[in-house]
Amino acid sequence: MPIEMSSRRSRITDEEINELISKLQSLLPESRRRSTSRASASKLLKETCSYIRSLHREVDDLSDRLSDLMSTMDSNSPQAEIIRSILRS
Amino acid sequence: MLAFRFLRALTLVHRTTPNSSNAARSRRIQRAAFASMAYSAGPRRAWSRALLCRFHFHRARRRCAGRSRTAGVPRRPSTTGSPADGLRRLVPGGTEMDYCSLLEETADYIRCLSKQVKLMQSIVDSVGPGGR
């Protein structure tokens, strides 16, 4: 039993916890799901942590790329005009 | 709508950082990403409330003290403790949640994070070299 369960424990069943953990598993990408198909809850939570860290890294990388693109983008470019017209409507 | 908020934030960053370094602009874009996510999710979720609090707190602090480099952005956690502890440090507001809520909030956080990543990827794809 996880030590962090609160005093709500008497109302929350093991089944509900397992359901929530399955839901997390279903959110993992295919490759990570395969490696945790018969894993313990603990292994699944570790994999979920790893997945969140990789998503954070993607936001980092994509921010860098957007920043690079912005520095080369001209305010009069067609892309800038498209974005302006979307925001105006 | 997430796309609208994020695009609007991006144009603001573009307008206000003509002479910034790419690194400084990148940090602002990263903040805009998490801010858009949090505003779009609104106050219905504990993780988004935690992010919104963090942004307002840091904005108020900035007026008195100097710049905070990573204001609002989830910090890189250490790797000690149980897996649930790890999750608590990664999900905004996670340290305040009971185990059940932590699992629910994590699922929602992951869904919103992946949407944000997909949005940023599609902007890069369409605006980048070779995009129409």
Backbone of each chain as ProteinMPNN parsed JSONL, in Angstrom:
{"seq_chain_A": "MPIEMSSRRSRITDEEINELISKLQSLLPESRRRSTSRASASKLLKETCSYIRSLHREVDDLSDRLSDLMSTMDSNSPQAEIIRSILRS", "coords_chain_A": {"N_chain_A": [[0.86, -1.206, 0.0], [0.598, 2.184, -0.868], [2.366, 4.626, 0.978], [1.601, 7.233, 0.955], [-1.14, 7.474, 0.964], [-4.087, 9.158, 1.928], [-6.284, 10.142, 4.66], [-8.617, 9.658, 3.381], [-8.683, 7.137, 2.647], [-10.423, 5.066, 3.523], [-12.627, 5.479, 1.955], [-11.773, 5.4, -0.612], [-11.197, 2.878, -2.896], [-9.0, 0.066, -3.54], [-9.476, -0.728, -6.102], [-10.293, 1.623, -7.387], [-7.946, 3.094, -7.282], [-6.345, 1.44, -8.864], [-7.667, 1.724, -11.27], [-7.203, 4.441, -11.843], [-4.46, 4.318, -12.175], [-4.283, 2.659, -14.414], [-5.409, 4.361, -16.245], [-3.431, 6.302, -16.426], [-1.455, 4.726, -17.58], [-2.58, 4.302, -20.09], [-2.199, 6.742, -21.228], [0.424, 6.907, -21.849], [2.918, 6.967, -24.463], [3.037, 4.563, -27.168], [5.527, 3.042, -27.18], [6.455, 3.277, -24.562], [4.361, 2.2, -23.215], [4.412, -0.446, -23.913], [6.664, -1.374, -22.562], [5.728, -1.407, -20.027], [3.663, -3.155, -19.72], [3.05, -5.308, -17.997], [3.719, -4.289, -15.596], [4.536, -3.222, -12.21], [2.701, -0.917, -10.092], [4.479, 0.927, -9.131], [6.594, 0.877, -11.017], [5.203, 1.82, -13.215], [4.553, 4.431, -12.411], [7.104, 5.506, -12.316], [7.766, 5.388, -14.998], [5.872, 7.147, -15.974], [6.774, 9.525, -14.796], [9.18, 9.761, -16.17], [8.181, 10.147, -18.737], [6.807, 12.617, -18.468], [9.009, 14.242, -17.923], [10.283, 14.078, -20.399], [8.416, 15.342, -22.013], [8.536, 17.929, -20.957], [11.132, 18.525, -21.768], [10.753, 18.563, -24.511], [9.142, 20.831, -24.763], [11.027, 22.756, -23.997], [12.967, 22.428, -26.135], [11.36, 23.005, -28.408], [10.702, 25.62, -27.803], [13.193, 26.832, -28.076], [13.543, 26.453, -30.843], [11.387, 27.9, -31.886], [12.143, 30.398, -31.044], [14.509, 30.819, -32.519], [13.369, 30.819, -35.113], [11.774, 33.076, -34.92], [13.646, 35.093, -34.766], [14.558, 35.226, -37.321], [12.365, 35.805, -38.731], [10.434, 37.965, -40.682], [8.46, 40.834, -40.088], [6.794, 41.448, -42.139], [6.302, 39.19, -43.488], [4.49, 36.522, -45.224], [3.668, 34.558, -43.375], [3.566, 35.91, -40.929], [1.514, 37.7, -41.495], [-0.628, 35.964, -41.816], [-0.899, 34.959, -39.217], [-1.492, 37.331, -37.878], [-3.986, 37.909, -39.036], [-5.546, 35.783, -38.16], [-5.62, 36.332, -35.437], [-6.944, 38.718, -35.423], [-9.548, 38.155, -36.155]], "CA_chain_A": [[0.0, 0.0, 0.0], [1.422, 3.405, -0.878], [2.336, 5.286, 2.272], [1.068, 8.563, 0.871], [-2.602, 7.548, 0.939], [-4.564, 10.057, 2.977], [-7.35, 9.587, 5.487], [-9.749, 9.305, 2.523], [-8.435, 5.753, 2.28], [-11.564, 4.179, 3.759], [-13.628, 5.658, 0.914], [-11.17, 5.109, -1.918], [-10.833, 1.474, -2.925], [-7.863, -0.347, -4.353], [-9.943, -0.769, -7.491], [-10.276, 2.972, -7.936], [-6.54, 3.443, -7.483], [-5.863, 0.702, -10.036], [-8.269, 2.333, -12.455], [-6.477, 5.68, -12.121], [-3.132, 3.957, -12.663], [-4.464, 2.199, -15.802], [-5.651, 5.534, -17.083], [-2.112, 6.876, -16.681], [-0.754, 3.865, -18.522], [-3.143, 4.494, -21.432], [-1.732, 8.026, -21.754], [1.814, 6.792, -22.28], [3.06, 6.593, -25.868], [3.121, 3.131, -27.453], [6.794, 2.404, -26.798], [6.558, 3.214, -23.102], [3.283, 1.343, -22.747], [4.847, -1.836, -24.128], [7.627, -1.782, -21.54], [5.102, -1.448, -18.703], [2.378, -3.846, -19.858], [2.713, -6.118, -16.807], [4.569, -3.709, -14.557], [3.938, -2.809, -10.936], [2.286, 0.486, -10.055], [5.684, 1.717, -8.914], [7.305, 0.986, -12.298], [4.397, 2.654, -14.073], [4.704, 5.815, -11.986], [8.45, 5.929, -12.738], [7.689, 5.6, -16.447], [5.095, 8.375, -16.151], [7.697, 10.624, -14.486], [10.119, 9.872, -17.286], [7.44, 10.703, -19.866], [6.585, 14.039, -18.215], [10.291, 14.942, -18.113], [10.572, 14.188, -21.827], [7.516, 16.369, -22.548], [9.124, 19.213, -20.561], [12.3, 18.761, -22.628], [10.245, 18.937, -25.834], [8.732, 22.24, -24.695], [12.32, 23.468, -24.047], [13.531, 22.385, -27.494], [10.487, 23.723, -29.335], [10.838, 27.048, -27.491], [14.44, 27.249, -28.73], [13.348, 26.504, -32.292], [10.507, 29.03, -32.184], [12.933, 31.608, -30.836], [15.354, 30.954, -33.714], [12.52, 31.195, -36.241], [11.327, 34.451, -34.716], [14.721, 36.047, -35.023], [14.752, 35.36, -38.759], [11.086, 36.096, -39.374], [10.183, 39.353, -41.002], [7.08, 41.18, -39.742], [5.982, 41.59, -43.341], [6.228, 37.91, -44.196], [3.135, 35.962, -45.326], [3.297, 33.835, -42.157], [3.204, 36.903, -39.909], [0.216, 38.245, -41.867], [-1.631, 34.924, -41.52], [-1.102, 34.937, -37.77], [-2.199, 38.572, -37.51], [-5.398, 37.863, -39.451], [-6.229, 34.855, -37.251], [-5.817, 36.974, -34.145], [-7.879, 39.837, -35.562], [-10.931, 37.686, -36.408]], "C_chain_A": [[0.883, 1.24, 0.0], [1.264, 4.161, 0.442], [1.622, 6.63, 2.2], [-0.457, 8.617, 0.859], [-3.13, 8.293, 2.156], [-5.671, 9.379, 3.788], [-8.595, 9.268, 4.671], [-9.729, 7.813, 2.206], [-9.657, 4.863, 2.446], [-12.605, 4.32, 2.665], [-13.073, 5.334, -0.473], [-10.723, 3.657, -1.919], [-9.575, 1.25, -3.752], [-8.235, -0.321, -5.821], [-9.873, 0.602, -8.138], [-8.852, 3.427, -8.212], [-6.02, 2.749, -8.743], [-6.402, 1.277, -11.328], [-7.525, 3.601, -12.848], [-5.101, 5.375, -12.697], [-3.225, 3.424, -14.088], [-4.672, 3.362, -16.733], [-4.325, 6.211, -17.429], [-1.355, 6.049, -17.706], [-1.256, 4.103, -19.941], [-2.684, 5.813, -22.052], [-0.288, 7.972, -22.23], [1.875, 6.487, -23.771], [3.342, 5.103, -25.994], [4.376, 2.466, -26.896], [6.92, 2.263, -25.286], [5.502, 2.277, -22.532], [3.708, -0.115, -22.812], [5.761, -2.29, -22.995], [6.986, -1.86, -20.159], [3.82, -2.276, -18.703], [2.039, -4.71, -18.654], [3.483, -5.596, -15.6], [3.792, -3.408, -13.288], [3.528, -1.338, -11.041], [3.515, 1.382, -9.939], [6.444, 1.941, -10.22], [6.552, 1.927, -13.237], [4.522, 4.127, -13.705], [6.07, 6.349, -12.407], [8.442, 6.262, -14.223], [6.921, 6.882, -16.757], [5.957, 9.597, -15.87], [8.645, 10.862, -15.65], [9.446, 10.517, -18.497], [7.207, 12.201, -19.68], [7.889, 14.818, -18.414], [10.599, 15.101, -19.604], [9.663, 15.218, -22.483], [8.044, 17.764, -22.188], [10.313, 19.554, -21.455], [11.841, 19.179, -24.027], [9.797, 20.387, -25.844], [9.972, 23.14, -24.735], [12.828, 23.591, -25.471], [12.692, 23.195, -28.474], [10.522, 25.227, -29.061], [12.1, 27.597, -28.142], [14.219, 27.427, -30.23], [12.442, 27.668, -32.677], [11.273, 30.342, -32.04], [13.849, 31.869, -32.032], [14.549, 31.436, -34.905], [12.095, 32.648, -36.142], [12.408, 35.436, -35.078], [14.956, 36.228, -36.516], [13.479, 35.793, -39.468], [10.864, 37.585, -39.529], [8.725, 39.66, -40.693], [6.188, 41.293, -40.958], [5.821, 40.274, -44.099], [4.782, 37.418, -44.258], [2.712, 35.253, -44.032], [2.845, 34.809, -41.072], [1.812, 37.467, -40.193], [-0.91, 37.254, -41.566], [-1.946, 34.928, -40.033], [-1.861, 36.183, -37.313], [-3.67, 38.49, -37.869], [-6.182, 36.879, -38.596], [-6.565, 35.563, -35.945], [-6.809, 38.133, -34.22], [-9.311, 39.34, -35.592], [-11.665, 37.295, -35.137]], "O_chain_A": [[1.822, 1.33, 0.792], [0.153, 4.31, 0.953], [1.105, 7.128, 3.2], [-1.023, 9.705, 0.753], [-2.668, 8.08, 3.277], [-5.949, 8.193, 3.614], [-9.536, 8.671, 5.195], [-10.647, 7.292, 1.573], [-9.909, 3.997, 1.609], [-13.393, 3.399, 2.446], [-13.83, 5.029, -1.395], [-9.958, 3.241, -1.049], [-9.148, 2.098, -4.536], [-7.432, 0.054, -6.676], [-9.45, 0.739, -9.286], [-8.574, 4.06, -9.23], [-5.352, 3.362, -9.576], [-5.711, 1.322, -12.346], [-7.243, 3.826, -14.026], [-4.625, 6.074, -13.592], [-2.343, 3.7, -14.901], [-4.184, 3.368, -17.863], [-4.111, 6.64, -18.563], [-0.695, 6.593, -18.591], [-0.469, 4.107, -20.888], [-2.769, 5.987, -23.268], [0.177, 8.874, -22.927], [0.985, 5.821, -24.299], [3.821, 4.465, -25.057], [4.291, 1.441, -26.219], [7.427, 1.259, -24.787], [5.714, 1.638, -21.501], [3.419, -0.911, -21.918], [5.667, -3.421, -22.519], [7.62, -2.328, -19.213], [2.984, -2.133, -17.811], [0.864, -4.843, -18.31], [3.85, -6.355, -14.702], [2.562, -3.346, -13.289], [3.947, -0.619, -11.948], [3.59, 2.445, -10.555], [6.887, 3.055, -10.502], [7.155, 2.723, -13.956], [4.59, 4.982, -14.588], [6.188, 7.507, -12.807], [9.017, 7.259, -14.659], [7.269, 7.615, -17.682], [5.894, 10.587, -16.598], [8.884, 11.998, -16.062], [10.053, 11.327, -19.197], [7.384, 12.976, -20.62], [7.891, 15.906, -18.99], [11.115, 16.136, -20.025], [10.085, 15.902, -23.415], [8.005, 18.675, -23.016], [10.494, 20.705, -21.855], [12.457, 20.04, -24.656], [10.036, 21.104, -26.816], [9.977, 24.162, -25.421], [13.087, 24.689, -25.963], [13.222, 23.971, -29.269], [10.387, 26.025, -29.988], [12.088, 28.697, -28.696], [14.649, 28.419, -30.817], [12.691, 28.348, -33.673], [11.074, 31.277, -32.815], [13.955, 33.001, -32.502], [14.971, 32.341, -35.625], [12.058, 33.366, -37.141], [12.128, 36.498, -35.634], [15.487, 37.253, -36.943], [13.5, 36.11, -40.657], [11.086, 38.361, -38.6], [7.845, 38.854, -40.994], [4.964, 41.242, -40.84], [5.277, 40.241, -45.203], [3.945, 37.833, -43.456], [1.55, 35.33, -43.632], [1.857, 34.561, -40.38], [1.023, 37.689, -39.274], [-1.993, 37.638, -41.125], [-3.11, 34.905, -39.634], [-2.756, 36.104, -36.471], [-4.52, 38.945, -37.104], [-7.362, 37.104, -38.328], [-7.664, 35.41, -35.412], [-7.436, 38.492, -33.223], [-10.209, 40.027, -35.105], [-12.824, 36.886, -35.194]]}, "seq_chain_B": "MLAFRFLRALTLVHRTTPNSSNAARSRRIQRAAFASMAYSAGPRRAWSRALLCRFHFHRARRRCAGRSRTAGVPRRPSTTGSPADGLRRLVPGGTEMDYCSLLEETADYIRCLSKQVKLMQSIVDSVGPGGR", "coords_chain_B": {"N_chain_B": [[-9.281, 29.09, -25.999], [-6.573, 27.057, -26.683], [-4.673, 27.308, -28.831], [-5.159, 29.868, -29.848], [-4.576, 31.531, -27.612], [-1.858, 30.946, -27.235], [-0.666, 31.686, -29.676], [-1.192, 34.403, -29.611], [0.334, 35.135, -27.39], [2.841, 34.519, -28.411], [3.101, 36.417, -30.515], [3.245, 38.698, -29.006], [5.645, 38.266, -27.615], [7.362, 38.278, -29.83], [7.109, 40.911, -30.696], [8.127, 42.323, -28.534], [10.738, 41.564, -28.105], [12.879, 42.338, -29.915], [15.615, 42.79, -29.799], [16.631, 40.9, -28.144], [18.589, 38.097, -26.895], [18.643, 34.833, -28.433], [18.383, 32.889, -26.474], [17.209, 34.214, -24.268], [14.77, 34.952, -25.412], [13.769, 32.454, -25.954], [13.323, 31.488, -23.367], [11.213, 33.133, -22.604], [9.294, 32.314, -24.401], [8.941, 29.71, -23.575], [7.835, 30.169, -21.051], [5.495, 31.396, -21.882], [4.28, 29.226, -23.073], [3.657, 27.501, -20.885], [2.032, 29.254, -19.476], [-0.11, 29.665, -21.285], [-1.154, 27.089, -21.364], [-2.003, 26.84, -18.678], [-3.883, 28.975, -18.415], [-5.752, 28.194, -20.308], [-6.678, 25.753, -19.274], [-7.728, 26.752, -16.991], [-9.235, 27.541, -13.715], [-10.244, 25.086, -12.933], [-8.679, 22.906, -12.411], [-6.224, 21.527, -10.176], [-3.483, 21.549, -10.868], [-3.351, 23.556, -12.836], [-4.218, 25.753, -11.423], [-2.137, 25.951, -9.583], [0.001, 26.638, -11.306], [-0.97, 29.104, -12.316], [-1.018, 30.627, -9.955], [1.716, 30.649, -9.433], [2.663, 32.168, -11.593], [1.438, 34.685, -11.185], [2.507, 35.323, -8.693], [5.229, 35.445, -9.268], [5.202, 37.533, -11.083], [4.435, 39.669, -9.498], [6.56, 39.683, -7.732], [8.64, 40.347, -9.449], [8.297, 43.01, -9.911], [9.338, 44.181, -7.643], [11.825, 42.956, -7.075], [14.643, 41.807, -9.072], [14.758, 40.164, -12.338], [13.352, 36.875, -12.668], [14.692, 33.928, -13.695], [13.428, 31.503, -14.423], [10.712, 31.829, -14.013], [7.623, 30.545, -13.063], [7.873, 28.243, -14.566], [7.85, 24.696, -14.425], [10.151, 23.272, -12.144], [13.272, 21.461, -12.539], [13.294, 18.363, -11.095], [14.87, 16.671, -8.248], [16.219, 13.321, -8.011], [15.503, 11.686, -5.878], [13.637, 9.636, -3.514], [10.273, 8.157, -3.48], [8.467, 6.841, -6.409], [5.989, 8.158, -6.48], [6.63, 10.478, -5.104], [8.379, 11.594, -6.945], [6.59, 12.191, -8.997], [5.043, 14.094, -7.672], [6.806, 16.211, -7.577], [7.01, 16.88, -10.229], [4.488, 17.488, -11.291], [2.679, 20.454, -11.312], [1.823, 21.887, -8.2], [1.717, 19.441, -7.052], [2.788, 18.617, -4.579], [0.932, 19.276, -2.724], [-1.161, 17.571, -2.909], [-3.415, 14.756, -2.261], [-2.875, 11.209, -2.696], [-4.672, 10.029, -4.581], [-5.81, 12.299, -5.895], [-3.454, 13.256, -6.975], [-2.892, 11.312, -8.933], [-5.084, 11.667, -10.665], [-4.778, 14.385, -11.402], [-2.286, 14.256, -12.626], [-2.86, 12.782, -14.948], [-4.516, 14.607, -16.34], [-2.726, 16.744, -16.604], [-0.742, 15.626, -18.237], [-2.237, 15.194, -20.57], [-2.793, 17.862, -21.338], [-0.188, 18.93, -21.574], [0.821, 17.366, -23.718], [-0.847, 18.273, -25.745], [-0.021, 20.905, -25.92], [2.63, 20.573, -26.741], [2.18, 19.397, -29.264], [0.92, 21.521, -30.522], [2.968, 23.484, -30.572], [4.816, 22.142, -32.142], [3.416, 22.004, -34.584], [3.279, 24.688, -35.247], [5.992, 25.29, -35.611], [6.466, 23.573, -37.773], [4.817, 24.729, -39.76], [5.661, 27.369, -39.979], [8.352, 27.31, -40.223], [11.44, 26.903, -42.155], [10.676, 25.962, -45.416], [8.063, 25.64, -44.793], [4.646, 26.558, -45.677]], "CA_chain_B": [[-8.711, 28.078, -26.888], [-5.127, 27.01, -26.462], [-3.909, 27.8, -29.98], [-5.337, 31.316, -29.918], [-3.812, 32.154, -26.524], [-0.424, 30.777, -27.416], [-0.264, 32.529, -30.806], [-1.216, 35.787, -29.155], [1.508, 35.301, -26.535], [4.018, 34.501, -29.291], [3.252, 37.69, -31.222], [3.698, 39.666, -28.014], [7.078, 38.011, -27.42], [8.048, 38.717, -31.046], [7.107, 42.373, -30.733], [8.849, 42.939, -27.415], [12.11, 41.065, -27.945], [13.621, 42.418, -31.176], [17.058, 42.793, -29.596], [17.037, 39.918, -27.139], [19.291, 36.901, -27.355], [17.744, 33.709, -28.677], [18.164, 32.18, -25.209], [16.249, 34.978, -23.468], [13.484, 34.847, -26.086], [13.339, 31.074, -25.784], [12.773, 31.354, -22.012], [9.91, 33.801, -22.602], [8.371, 31.456, -25.147], [8.657, 28.576, -22.7], [6.893, 30.666, -20.044], [4.219, 31.609, -22.58], [3.693, 27.903, -23.3], [3.025, 27.037, -19.649], [0.955, 30.187, -19.143], [-1.253, 29.354, -22.154], [-1.738, 25.836, -20.871], [-2.684, 27.073, -17.406], [-5.069, 29.806, -18.634], [-6.752, 27.423, -21.049], [-7.294, 24.789, -18.358], [-8.505, 27.547, -16.051], [-9.11, 27.182, -12.304], [-10.932, 23.841, -12.589], [-7.697, 21.884, -12.087], [-5.245, 21.945, -9.18], [-2.186, 21.843, -11.496], [-3.4, 24.84, -13.523], [-4.282, 26.789, -10.376], [-0.777, 26.102, -9.042], [0.78, 27.391, -12.295], [-1.464, 30.478, -12.359], [-0.496, 31.274, -8.738], [3.158, 30.849, -9.611], [2.877, 33.271, -12.536], [1.078, 35.952, -10.558], [3.461, 35.569, -7.623], [6.499, 35.882, -9.825], [5.04, 38.832, -11.71], [4.434, 40.645, -8.411], [7.923, 39.753, -7.212], [9.51, 40.997, -10.425], [8.17, 44.477, -9.778], [10.181, 44.641, -6.546], [13.197, 42.454, -7.223], [14.992, 41.696, -10.499], [14.161, 39.107, -13.137], [13.532, 35.483, -12.26], [14.973, 33.256, -14.973], [12.511, 30.432, -14.835], [9.453, 32.096, -13.326], [6.42, 29.852, -13.499], [8.133, 26.981, -15.27], [8.132, 23.609, -13.482], [11.579, 23.085, -11.975], [13.818, 20.116, -12.696], [13.312, 17.763, -9.761], [15.947, 15.737, -7.927], [15.719, 11.972, -8.302], [15.394, 10.836, -4.691], [12.275, 9.417, -3.035], [9.457, 7.165, -4.167], [7.952, 7.314, -7.689], [4.931, 9.138, -6.258], [7.326, 11.735, -4.784], [8.87, 12.122, -8.215], [5.434, 12.761, -9.673], [4.656, 15.301, -6.935], [7.7, 17.325, -7.915], [6.873, 17.212, -11.648], [3.173, 18.054, -11.574], [2.515, 21.673, -10.527], [0.904, 21.731, -7.081], [1.691, 18.036, -6.666], [3.154, 18.385, -3.178], [-0.22, 19.564, -1.863], [-2.28, 16.679, -3.242], [-3.413, 13.384, -1.79], [-2.427, 10.273, -3.723], [-5.718, 9.892, -5.597], [-5.863, 13.53, -6.685], [-2.208, 13.325, -7.718], [-3.03, 10.473, -10.124], [-6.032, 12.324, -11.581], [-4.18, 15.621, -11.923], [-1.197, 13.878, -13.529], [-3.451, 12.411, -16.234], [-4.944, 15.825, -17.028], [-1.525, 17.508, -16.925], [-0.105, 14.985, -19.388], [-3.045, 15.48, -21.765], [-2.61, 19.265, -21.729], [1.201, 19.079, -22.004], [1.004, 16.825, -25.074], [-1.519, 19.175, -26.691], [0.843, 22.079, -26.074], [3.775, 20.151, -27.552], [1.712, 19.231, -30.649], [0.67, 22.859, -31.059], [4.25, 24.132, -30.861], [5.4, 21.422, -33.276], [2.752, 22.36, -35.837], [3.678, 26.052, -35.589], [7.343, 25.173, -36.16], [6.356, 22.949, -39.088], [4.21, 25.565, -40.798], [6.336, 28.651, -40.121], [9.761, 27.065, -40.421], [11.897, 26.834, -43.544], [9.98, 24.899, -46.13], [6.623, 25.736, -44.513], [3.961, 27.424, -46.654]], "C_chain_B": [[-7.185, 28.169, -26.85], [-4.339, 27.651, -27.596], [-3.962, 29.323, -30.045], [-4.493, 32.013, -28.862], [-2.324, 32.101, -26.796], [0.082, 31.646, -28.57], [-0.206, 33.995, -30.397], [0.0, 36.084, -28.282], [2.78, 35.363, -27.384], [4.206, 35.832, -30.002], [3.708, 38.774, -30.256], [5.197, 39.507, -27.756], [7.865, 38.553, -28.62], [8.187, 40.23, -31.076], [8.022, 42.974, -29.687], [10.265, 42.409, -27.22], [12.945, 41.197, -29.213], [15.135, 42.325, -30.976], [17.528, 41.784, -28.565], [17.85, 38.803, -27.762], [18.26, 35.807, -27.603], [17.41, 32.988, -27.375], [17.115, 32.885, -24.36], [14.852, 34.867, -24.072], [12.908, 33.451, -25.892], [12.714, 30.876, -24.4], [11.401, 32.004, -21.939], [8.873, 32.967, -23.326], [7.974, 30.266, -24.295], [7.651, 28.981, -21.628], [5.519, 30.851, -20.663], [3.512, 30.278, -22.806], [2.962, 27.432, -22.044], [1.891, 27.958, -19.225], [-0.295, 29.891, -19.974], [-1.957, 28.094, -21.696], [-2.582, 26.097, -19.638], [-3.954, 27.903, -17.596], [-6.152, 29.043, -19.373], [-7.441, 26.4, -20.153], [-8.134, 25.512, -17.316], [-8.37, 27.043, -14.624], [-9.739, 25.838, -11.939], [-9.969, 22.745, -12.135], [-6.679, 22.397, -11.088], [-3.913, 22.31, -9.834], [-2.208, 23.204, -12.172], [-3.5, 25.983, -12.518], [-2.885, 27.049, -9.812], [0.086, 26.918, -9.991], [0.356, 28.853, -12.319], [-0.979, 31.264, -11.141], [0.964, 31.613, -8.898], [3.424, 32.037, -10.528], [2.545, 34.607, -11.897], [2.061, 36.323, -9.483], [4.76, 36.108, -8.199], [6.385, 37.243, -10.477], [5.066, 39.921, -10.658], [5.845, 40.808, -7.862], [8.839, 40.509, -8.153], [9.452, 42.497, -10.3], [9.088, 44.995, -8.684], [11.631, 44.223, -6.733], [13.494, 42.295, -8.698], [14.255, 40.574, -11.195], [14.345, 37.732, -12.498], [13.647, 34.66, -13.531], [13.909, 32.256, -15.392], [11.149, 30.585, -14.183], [8.304, 31.288, -13.908], [6.667, 28.483, -14.107], [8.432, 25.883, -14.253], [9.627, 23.341, -13.389], [11.986, 21.64, -12.208], [13.929, 19.482, -11.31], [14.57, 16.929, -9.523], [15.391, 14.33, -8.107], [15.648, 11.088, -7.071], [13.924, 10.634, -4.325], [11.535, 8.411, -3.873], [8.994, 7.726, -5.518], [6.841, 8.346, -7.511], [5.535, 10.491, -5.886], [7.821, 12.41, -6.047], [7.768, 12.833, -8.968], [5.01, 14.068, -9.003], [5.52, 16.497, -7.316], [7.53, 17.77, -9.365], [5.555, 17.887, -11.989], [2.981, 19.296, -10.719], [1.478, 21.485, -9.421], [0.877, 20.32, -6.518], [1.971, 17.77, -5.191], [1.984, 18.6, -2.233], [-1.331, 18.534, -2.006], [-2.225, 15.352, -2.515], [-3.157, 12.468, -2.983], [-3.404, 10.164, -4.892], [-5.765, 11.111, -6.509], [-4.617, 13.657, -7.543], [-2.327, 12.526, -9.011], [-3.962, 11.121, -11.144], [-5.414, 13.558, -12.228], [-3.057, 15.316, -12.908], [-1.751, 13.547, -14.905], [-3.852, 13.663, -17.013], [-3.744, 16.653, -17.477], [-0.832, 16.947, -18.169], [-0.888, 15.282, -20.655], [-2.8, 16.901, -22.255], [-1.183, 19.522, -22.232], [1.388, 18.552, -23.423], [0.319, 17.693, -26.113], [-0.642, 20.391, -26.973], [2.033, 21.738, -26.972], [3.36, 20.018, -29.023], [1.483, 20.588, -31.305], [1.975, 23.535, -31.455], [4.914, 23.469, -32.075], [4.745, 21.846, -34.586], [3.053, 23.794, -36.239], [5.065, 26.038, -36.224], [7.293, 24.606, -37.579], [5.81, 23.9, -40.138], [4.966, 26.867, -41.017], [7.812, 28.479, -40.509], [10.151, 27.053, -41.887], [11.235, 25.672, -44.247], [8.499, 24.912, -45.828], [5.972, 26.716, -45.464], [3.67, 28.797, -46.081]], "O_chain_B": [[-6.608, 29.25, -26.973], [-3.436, 28.451, -27.35], [-2.947, 29.983, -30.268], [-3.779, 32.968, -29.164], [-1.613, 33.089, -26.61], [1.137, 32.271, -28.459], [0.703, 34.73, -30.783], [0.623, 37.138, -28.407], [3.68, 36.157, -27.113], [5.326, 36.335, -30.094], [4.466, 39.668, -30.634], [5.929, 40.494, -27.687], [8.898, 39.201, -28.454], [9.237, 40.766, -31.43], [8.63, 44.019, -29.919], [10.926, 42.778, -26.249], [13.66, 40.259, -29.565], [15.857, 41.85, -31.853], [18.689, 41.804, -28.155], [17.819, 38.582, -28.973], [17.155, 35.841, -27.062], [16.283, 32.528, -27.19], [16.233, 32.238, -23.796], [13.868, 34.708, -23.349], [11.705, 33.289, -25.692], [11.704, 30.187, -24.265], [10.509, 31.478, -21.274], [7.712, 32.915, -22.92], [6.813, 29.857, -24.288], [6.723, 28.229, -21.328], [4.503, 30.512, -20.057], [2.285, 30.207, -22.739], [1.805, 27.016, -22.109], [0.893, 27.496, -18.672], [-1.405, 29.867, -19.443], [-3.185, 28.03, -21.644], [-3.723, 25.646, -19.546], [-4.991, 27.584, -17.014], [-7.339, 29.221, -19.098], [-8.65, 26.199, -20.258], [-9.121, 24.973, -16.816], [-7.503, 26.218, -14.335], [-9.771, 25.477, -10.763], [-10.397, 21.758, -11.537], [-6.303, 23.568, -11.133], [-3.27, 23.271, -9.414], [-1.224, 23.941, -12.111], [-2.934, 27.055, -12.732], [-2.493, 28.194, -9.589], [0.828, 27.796, -9.549], [1.202, 29.747, -12.34], [-0.579, 32.422, -11.265], [1.406, 32.708, -8.553], [4.325, 32.831, -10.26], [3.298, 35.569, -12.053], [2.427, 37.491, -9.35], [5.323, 37.085, -7.704], [7.33, 38.031, -10.446], [5.648, 40.983, -10.879], [6.281, 41.92, -7.563], [9.724, 41.238, -7.704], [10.44, 43.187, -10.552], [9.574, 46.122, -8.772], [12.548, 45.028, -6.572], [12.64, 42.631, -9.519], [13.24, 40.088, -10.697], [15.368, 37.462, -11.868], [12.747, 34.709, -14.369], [13.537, 32.174, -16.562], [10.503, 29.595, -13.84], [8.044, 31.344, -15.11], [5.76, 27.652, -14.156], [9.19, 26.112, -13.311], [10.302, 23.199, -14.408], [11.177, 20.72, -12.094], [14.605, 20.031, -10.439], [15.249, 16.529, -10.468], [14.192, 14.173, -8.336], [15.722, 9.865, -7.189], [13.063, 11.386, -4.781], [12.068, 7.872, -4.843], [9.104, 8.928, -5.762], [6.747, 9.297, -8.286], [5.024, 11.533, -6.297], [7.705, 13.625, -6.209], [7.963, 13.923, -9.508], [4.661, 15.034, -9.681], [5.05, 17.633, -7.373], [7.862, 18.905, -9.705], [5.498, 18.75, -12.865], [3.108, 19.209, -9.498], [0.383, 20.982, -9.673], [0.101, 20.03, -5.608], [1.453, 16.811, -4.619], [2.022, 18.168, -1.081], [-2.338, 18.611, -1.302], [-1.146, 14.863, -2.183], [-3.217, 12.899, -4.135], [-2.999, 10.203, -6.053], [-5.76, 10.985, -7.733], [-4.686, 14.103, -8.688], [-1.914, 12.998, -10.07], [-3.674, 11.126, -12.341], [-5.511, 13.754, -13.439], [-2.888, 16.021, -13.903], [-1.195, 13.969, -15.919], [-3.563, 13.774, -18.204], [-3.733, 17.197, -18.581], [-0.393, 17.698, -19.04], [-0.302, 15.587, -21.694], [-2.619, 17.124, -23.452], [-0.992, 20.25, -23.207], [2.033, 19.202, -24.246], [0.818, 17.846, -27.228], [-0.535, 20.846, -28.111], [2.399, 22.516, -27.852], [4.08, 20.459, -29.919], [1.803, 20.79, -32.476], [2.081, 24.095, -32.547], [5.497, 24.145, -32.922], [5.432, 22.029, -35.59], [3.085, 24.106, -37.429], [5.294, 26.687, -37.245], [7.984, 25.091, -38.475], [6.273, 23.895, -41.279], [4.928, 27.423, -42.115], [8.432, 29.393, -41.054], [9.295, 27.177, -42.763], [11.228, 24.546, -43.751], [7.731, 24.257, -46.533], [6.636, 27.602, -46.003], [3.101, 29.645, -46.768]]}, "name": "protein", "num_of_chains": 2, "seq": "MPIEMSSRRSRITDEEINELISKLQSLLPESRRRSTSRASASKLLKETCSYIRSLHREVDDLSDRLSDLMSTMDSNSPQAEIIRSILRSMLAFRFLRALTLVHRTTPNSSNAARSRRIQRAAFASMAYSAGPRRAWSRALLCRFHFHRARRRCAGRSRTAGVPRRPSTTGSPADGLRRLVPGGTEMDYCSLLEETADYIRCLSKQVKLMQSIVDSVGPGGR"}
